Amino acid sequence: MAWLDTINFVKGLSGKKLEAAEIFANYFISKEVQTHVSKELSMVPASSLAPINKLLGGAEQIFKQDMFVPPYDDSSYELMKRMTDRANRQAGNTVD
């Protein structure tokens, strides 16, 4: 399964906060972190500098396959909410 995540920058971000966000983004996509993502988390790295997880293959292989979860709809969210509520009740947690 492929999870396509993003790093978002808030519109209007500037100065030291923008600099910090860029440092974080660059660290997250660095070879070191992406190698950890590939080897330790069994995920496809976002960087071509990181080694490919041999069990999953490279990103180009995943994109060629039918491995994407369709977007959730209202019924999907309602089903997940009911399951979560039931699990919370069984665990003795209060449900809002």
Buried (B, 14 or more C-beta within 10 A) or exposed (E): EBEEEEEEEEEEBEEEEEEEBEEEEEEBBBEEBBBBBBEEEEBBBBBEEBEBBEEBEBBEEBEEEEEEEEEEEEEEEEEEEEEEEEEEEEEEEEEE
